[in-house]
Amino acid sequence: MWMNKSITEIHSALVKKKVTPIELVEECISLSEKDKCNCFEACCFDQARKQAKEIKEIKEEEILKGIPFFAKDNFSTLGVETTASSNILNGYIPIFDASVITKLKNAGMILMGKTTMDELAMGGNGTTSHKGVSTNPYDHKRIIGGSSCGSAGVVSTGIVPFALGSDTGDSVRKPASHAGLVGFKPTWGRVSRYGLLSFATSLDTVSYFTRNVLDASYILSYISGYDNKDMSSSTRKKEKYQDYVLKKKTFKKIGYFKEVYNSITNKQIKEAFDNLLSSLKGKGYIVSEYDYPKELLYALYPTYMIISCAEANSNNACLDGIKYGPGVENATSWVEYMTKARTKGFSELIKRRFVIGSFSLLSQNQEEMFTRAQKARRLIVNELNKFFDEHDYLLLPAAYSLPPKISELDTKWSSKPDFLDNILTLGNFGGNPSITLPLTFINNMPLGVNVTGRIFEDGYVFSLASEIEKITKLSNLVKE
Amino acid sequence: MELESIIGIEIHVQLKTKTKMFSRAPSTFGEESNTQILPVDIALPGSLPVVNKEAVILAIKICSALNMEIAHTLYFDRKNYFYPDLPKGYQITQQFNPIGKNGKIELNLDSGEKLICTIDNAHLEEDTAKQLHLDNMSFINYNRAGIPLLEIVSNPDLHSGEEAMKYVETIREIVTYLNASDGKMEDGSLRCDINISLKEKGSKKMGTKCEIKNLNSIQNIKDAVDFEIERQKKIILSSNKVESETRRYDEKLKQTVLLRKKTSAVDYKYFREPNIVPIDLDDELIYDAIHTMNKLPSQYRVELSKLGLNNYEINELLREQDITIYYDELIKRGADYKILWNFLLGDIKAYLNKNESRIDSLKFSKNSLVTFVSLVKENKINSKQAKEILEEMLTSGKKPDVIISEKGIEQINSSSEIEKIVDVVINENENAINEYKNGKDHAFSYLVGQVMKLSKGKANPNIAKELLISKIGDYFKK
């Protein structure tokens, strides 16, 4: 068994020829066939076998070469059906690879296929895919969380050591908490979004799951950098992010939000968090409480909903059934054609988001809704930057309760949302690098902690996360 | 009630770039359907727009020629609406921060008067796909989708068909002279929408406007606008209300016809395009764009008018940029402006048109033409000979002096040689001389003709005339 090991362990076995890429691929395929979490969309096993067989030699410095991985179904993959788990894209086979897929393939990684997700990445529970609900391997009655549910599933059940996801609100960092994984969201612009199906452009970030922090840092070294196909990708120099972990380059000042801390009702979470803080103090970190404005914490949810729904409504306007996806029979006009395609293609939850997005952009509402949400976003980020003037890291629990039971989920929207559920959106508003990693187990369910840093200080985020990993001793977790 | 018409024009200029506004697909016209496309042109999921620098540079040149303020930071916005020709479900445009603002151009009206038309803004955007409807099927050609457009929006400063026509003509001249667009209305590389309303003269209250689309020639603009003004006038004068409509011009009927009623305005839900972060245009890029601009028609006008060409001659010349540039070059090499104009716009242009060739394919050198013009100017050849020589130059490319010696058609400029011929003519044409004396002018022409005939067309006609006059004087003194 190799696939339940870390990237670095598999790599050294490959270099020493203890295992071959084709053996890894075959193991991955047989594990995939036993999936109980509903992780998969289209797979490309034959293509993977072919690629694996072509690999003759793996050098010491080729860390990722020969290792299988999966990608969330919202990455465009050449020749492999890509639906974003929505019926409107059933049968759509892309003619190009997303830039991040190209980079991983160039590094020698082997794409095994696509993982299921909340439809069009909208949703946090992993329950709205056109393929149904994804479950948590630690307790199949509970959600694994979304929207990157299938990718969380394949890494946590030991099918692959790494899977691509995307994070617009907390779509990688929340499921990472529920599944005992490392979930990393880089700085916005650090990794090209070309080929990632847009949900909310200004928040969307190519993100991923691994089972330890060092693996996550290696991956960023391979996938970051400017891409001339994505104007929002940064021209900043690439770094060797693993050096921050290996050489322990770290900052010292950690802060957490008083308002958030005081709202933690689960005693075990509070205790685990307190223990972590004192261990960090013991290691010489300076830990302090910070008074982040409460009204801005309450503004997180409405601000997120309006901005993300508005952008999503426009970004998904291309899905009209004309150019790709299942067409429509017997339409007598283009209006009827598009209406039928979209009515049939999207679930009710998606339509609700589109309506909100569209409503908030209408000229009579735009000032009061969309423009106001953007102003709120600016305030939220300004205050976050003030925090980062005094601190190097924001440390908070990644979840404040166990993942809900599927039978108890409610799709109605709460009129009084709990800001604890939306705290991770801070990192998307500011574009900050942010990582979730395991903190503790409660009733045999994993629960994560989150570290957020200043933009483009992704390396320093890895280094603190690596320190935390040593304290919690929770890494390389696999639930088979 | 005296009515006044108020006209504003939106012009969409397709920019002549190698690739599209937001993709590297070629923006070639007339290729096979759906072959000039990349993922972003058909909005394949995950594709992203990348701004074409060449389009930005061309836009800066046009804005500069239209005397606009040029933005130093580029922003793009989304205009959201559903339509089959709009692959993304939105058009990327510049709603809030156009690349150019507050421009103006001078129009030269036929009366000789000049009119200033101010321009609100010019903004970059992308073209839509082209639809084709056959029987019960519709086809979409995405080759056009994403071709860069600069939309130039005038203020309502125009008042007649002629003014509207001159405005579009002037803009067309500018964009083609800048080599920024083909500017062909018939191909759709320059399209205009014209808004027309009527109001009571002196009143501030604006009337209901109609928009005219699908105008495919400069002349149609004038005809359509004049028709529309009359149509609205009739409605108002019969105490009815003009309805807000989109109309098109029907060339056969020579009238504007209803395309659709304008109901409540579409809400385009504009917002900033989040895939394109604001782009700072550095001063050097703007400076370089402006300082590599071709000479504009307005600059030529001033210079040509100083040379002594009249308005008609200037307009005829400016019609074609390559001919204008050629003319300009020959003037610099010392050719006579008037003689050059006559031959260039006459025999040479006719030859080019007949052979469907361009001026840069002329067989003779520029210096040959300069020599030719000075031969004419110095009366070394007469007009008949000139035509003969030029024709030979056009077909063979030979130098004029070579042609002259080969054909032996050199002019006789020696007074003594011509005098001999004149003497013969005078001796043999007593009747004509008497008629001339009695005031019959044609008799003199006849005498000149006789001199030319005897000299086989080689005598310098001016010298011949002078000699005739003095010899006839001598004749009567005898």
Interface residues (C-beta under 8 A of the other chain):
Chain A: N74 F75 S76 T82 A84 L89 Y92 P94 I95 F96 A98 R193 Y194 G195 L196 L197 S198 T201 S202 N228 K229 D230 M231 S232 A310 E311 N313 S314 N316 A317 C318 L319 D320 I322 K323 Y324 W334 V335 M338 S358 L361 L362 S363 Q366 F370
Chain B: P39 I42 A43 L44 P45 G46 S47 L48 P49 V50 V51 R78 N80 F82 Y83 P84 P87 K88 G89 Y90 S138 I140 D267 K269 Y270 F271 P274 N275 I276 V277
